[in-house]
Structures are given as C-alpha cells and as structure tokens.
C-alpha cells in the first residue's frame, strides 16, 4: 500500500525554543544540506517519492536546496514563511506569508504550490480563518490536523482519513467538494485513547516499532498514512544553547536510523500524486 512520507524543511533554529539562539547561517545551511542529501538518497534507495513542506525563509536563503528536492522528482509544498505558529499571526500577516511563500517557492521550483502544513500543527478552531485564505490562494490541500490530543496541538475527535475541510471548523467535513482537502497525520489507537504516531517526538521517544505498528494497523484497514520528519531530528546539530535546552533539543536525536527503518518497510508517494490519481 502506498503511504505519504513527508518532510518539514526548516532550519534547526526554527524550532520555538531555539528561535533566539546564537546562529551562524553558513553552519545552518551546511547542516540542512547534509540532512536533505541523506533524505534524498534514502528516498532514491527505497524507490519512494515524497512531499517536502518548505519554510519560505529556507527557500529565500537557499533556493538551491529547494531545486535539488524538485529535481529529484519530489513535491514542494509550503510550511509558513517565518515558521510562526498561526496564533502568532493575524489573518492579514498570514495572507502576506502565503503571498511571499508562493512567490519564493514558485521562483525556486517553477511549479504551482498546492499544499500547506501549519508550523507546529497550529491549524485549529481559533485559526480556522487560514482555511479560506488557503482556498483563496489556490491551495488544494492541507496536512496540519493531528487527530489525537498532543500537548500543544491535536484533536482526538478529528477524522483520521482524508476529507474536505469545513471553512469554519478544520475538524469537520465540508459539504462542498471544492473545499481544501485535509490529509490528517497518522495516529495509534490504544484502548480508550489515541496517540500521535506520525513521526517527530513520538518516533524519537517510542521508536520505529511504535510507528510501524500504527502504519500496519492503518494499512490493514485500507487507510494510507501521513508521516513527517524534520532534517534537524535526522542529523544532530550542536547548539550553542543552555544545557537544559541542549538536552531537550537532542532527545532521541539523531533519528536517521529509525527513519530509514520505516522507509525500508513502506513505499511513499507525494500527496500531490495521490490527489491527481483521485
Ligand atoms: Zn515546522
């Protein structure tokens, strides 16, 4: 069964605890390029294609990295311009981020950008205004909904299969098939509860077996999985930050082996390809 392995392409300092850390842009680019090259090589080895949700600032500082992803046959989608959580933006500043992102990603790829993922999965009831802005800017899909309760995001009543999203409430289905299509992230069912299982901290803490079990459960029911990985969690970066931040920042990192094990057991196609085949 075909699944969707996706990547959120951002610099290590886009993670909220590191936003104010001292940084060297050249080092940040070297780190990101190294991680992206490993990802591209692994996808080639396992005959998979993927969707890369790219932060606008990355495309602006390093358009070459976006071109190399596109040239390897993968889809480029958008992950916010400044990697700000949606509640930190106004509707007007989100609109500006979308316009700047479409411009910078379009210039680097020569392609139309149709997919979005909100930084830190921050699309929720309070930020639902983003849905009509996405539709207005010709986006066709979103992949920001985690149908389980996590500490800072997620909703355990949300749907677990792709659906057309209501413009006022991202957790419910729209009656219109012109609406933005949501591709929710993978979760794992435990008795009486749902746990996020699509990657990130859940993969780093619980290991690849936890994620693979969730994938098998979905695929057995004929459901495709959406997974996500970050360059900074696959290849370690040594921060100039306080000890507690470094300990937190390096939990379960590098997770490249865990990621590769998952990739070796499944085949991925980009979300754009799944949309085309519908
Ligand atoms: Zn992100």
Boltz pocket constraint, residues with backbone or C-beta under 6 A from the ligand:
constraints:
  - pocket:
      binder: B
      contacts: [[A, 8], [A, 10], [A, 79], [A, 83], [A, 118], [A, 119], [A, 120]]
      max_distance: 6.0
